[in-house]
Amino acid sequence: MEQNNTTKKAMTLEDIAGLIQKLDTKIGSVKTDLEAKIDSSTTEIATMTQKQFLEYDEKIGKRFDKVDERFDTIEAELIKKVNVIDNNTLKYRVEKLEKKFA
């Protein structure tokens, strides 16, 4: 059997403390990076959501404009029909009066 000739260095409390400090620094850096990414992602999501709301608002606005146009057309047609009915009623009454007084 061959012996492993690697020398093992005994770790002191200072060595362990140094490793813990390095790990703590690394964890802090990772935490800071993660927080920055979360903030960035939150901003991106908020921006995308706002864009979508604006797009939907524009689409809905266009649809309401079309609905308004249709209602205006329907209203105009109803007014024409009411005017025709009123006109016919007046003609009928005038004819009736003319017959009565003729």
C-alpha positions as CSV (number, residue, x, y, z in Angstrom):
1,M,0.0,0.0,0.0
2,E,1.3,3.4,-0.9
3,Q,1.3,6.1,1.6
4,N,-0.2,9.5,0.8
5,N,2.6,12.0,1.2
6,T,0.4,15.0,1.3
7,T,0.9,17.0,4.4
8,K,-2.2,18.1,6.2
9,K,-2.1,21.5,7.8
10,A,-3.9,21.8,11.1
11,M,-6.5,24.5,11.1
12,T,-6.4,27.0,13.8
13,L,-9.2,29.1,15.2
14,E,-7.9,32.0,13.2
15,D,-8.0,30.1,10.0
16,I,-11.6,29.1,10.7
17,A,-12.5,32.7,11.6
18,G,-10.9,33.9,8.3
19,L,-12.9,31.3,6.3
20,I,-16.1,32.4,8.1
21,Q,-15.4,36.0,7.3
22,K,-14.8,35.2,3.6
23,L,-18.0,33.2,3.5
24,D,-19.9,36.0,5.2
25,T,-18.5,38.5,2.7
26,K,-19.5,36.2,-0.2
27,I,-23.0,35.6,1.2
28,G,-23.4,39.4,1.6
29,S,-22.4,39.9,-2.0
30,V,-24.7,37.2,-3.3
31,K,-27.5,38.7,-1.1
32,T,-26.9,42.2,-2.5
33,D,-26.9,40.8,-6.1
34,L,-30.1,38.9,-5.5
35,E,-31.8,41.9,-4.0
36,A,-30.8,44.0,-7.0
37,K,-32.1,41.4,-9.4
38,I,-35.4,41.2,-7.5
39,D,-35.7,45.0,-7.5
40,S,-34.9,45.1,-11.3
41,S,-37.4,42.3,-11.9
42,T,-40.1,44.0,-9.9
43,T,-39.6,47.2,-11.9
44,E,-39.7,45.3,-15.2
45,I,-42.9,43.5,-14.2
46,A,-44.5,46.8,-13.1
47,T,-43.5,48.4,-16.4
48,M,-44.9,45.5,-18.5
49,T,-48.1,45.5,-16.5
50,Q,-48.5,49.3,-17.0
51,K,-47.9,48.9,-20.8
52,Q,-50.5,46.1,-21.0
53,F,-53.0,48.3,-19.1
54,L,-52.4,51.2,-21.5
55,E,-52.8,48.9,-24.5
56,Y,-56.0,47.5,-23.2
57,D,-57.2,51.0,-22.4
58,E,-56.5,52.0,-26.0
59,K,-58.3,48.9,-27.4
60,I,-61.3,49.4,-25.1
61,G,-61.4,53.1,-26.0
62,K,-61.5,52.3,-29.7
63,R,-64.3,49.8,-29.1
64,F,-66.3,52.4,-27.1
65,D,-65.8,54.9,-29.9
66,K,-67.3,52.4,-32.3
67,V,-70.2,51.7,-29.9
68,D,-70.8,55.5,-29.6
69,E,-70.9,55.8,-33.4
70,R,-73.4,53.0,-33.6
71,F,-75.6,54.6,-30.9
72,D,-75.4,57.9,-32.7
73,T,-76.5,56.2,-35.9
74,I,-79.3,54.4,-34.1
75,E,-80.4,57.6,-32.4
76,A,-80.4,59.5,-35.8
77,E,-82.5,56.7,-37.3
78,L,-85.0,56.8,-34.4
79,I,-85.3,60.6,-34.7
80,K,-86.0,60.3,-38.4
81,K,-88.7,57.7,-37.7
82,V,-90.2,59.8,-34.9
83,N,-90.3,62.8,-37.2
84,V,-92.0,60.7,-40.0
85,I,-94.6,59.5,-37.4
86,D,-95.1,63.0,-36.1
87,N,-95.4,64.4,-39.6
88,N,-97.9,61.6,-40.6
89,T,-99.9,62.3,-37.5
90,L,-100.0,66.0,-38.2
91,K,-101.0,65.4,-41.8
92,Y,-103.8,63.0,-40.7
93,R,-105.1,65.6,-38.2
94,V,-104.9,68.4,-40.7
95,E,-106.8,66.3,-43.3
96,K,-109.4,65.4,-40.7
97,L,-109.8,69.1,-39.8
98,E,-110.0,70.0,-43.5
99,K,-112.7,67.4,-44.1
100,K,-114.6,68.6,-41.0
101,F,-114.5,72.2,-42.0
102,A,-114.8,71.8,-45.7
